[in-house]
């Protein structure tokens, strides 16, 4: 197996405070026309985070790009950095080039059954982050989409997306 040296990565960096203060960075490298919300399809309470998703994506698709989401929201509302916003995501076929992908941890119970389990803290952080991005990119709240709205075969993000869209 060919080992490459590990380079510094800011994946997993806690961006919660910056987002709550109204700050995140804007990309000028690609046009953003939508924000797409997902769930990790994993149980709450297990401690999953962006590093786990990065590992899952590497294992599943063998992609050297790793985590396909730009942001990950933990159960306690912590906002973690995933892929750089400058880079095209890998989270919904046909919409990656012009979107920002946000994934919340959860969406499945311990028995593998899908469940609407978003915490109040996740809703609060999703609203803060999505509305900050809407403002930053000159979008409308209707440009915030659930993965299931773009792919009828998906049930994710397993939350009430209208709560996220409300100002």
Buried (B, 14 or more C-beta within 10 A) or exposed (E): EEEEEEEEEEBBEEBBEBBBEEEBEEBEEBEBBBBBBBBBBBBBEBEBBBBBBBEBBBEEEEEEBBBBBBBBBBBEBBBBBBBBBEBBBBBBEEBBEEBBBBBBBBBBEEEEEEBEBBBEBBBEBBBBBBBBBBEBBEBEBEBBBBBBBBBEEBBBBBBEBEEBBEE
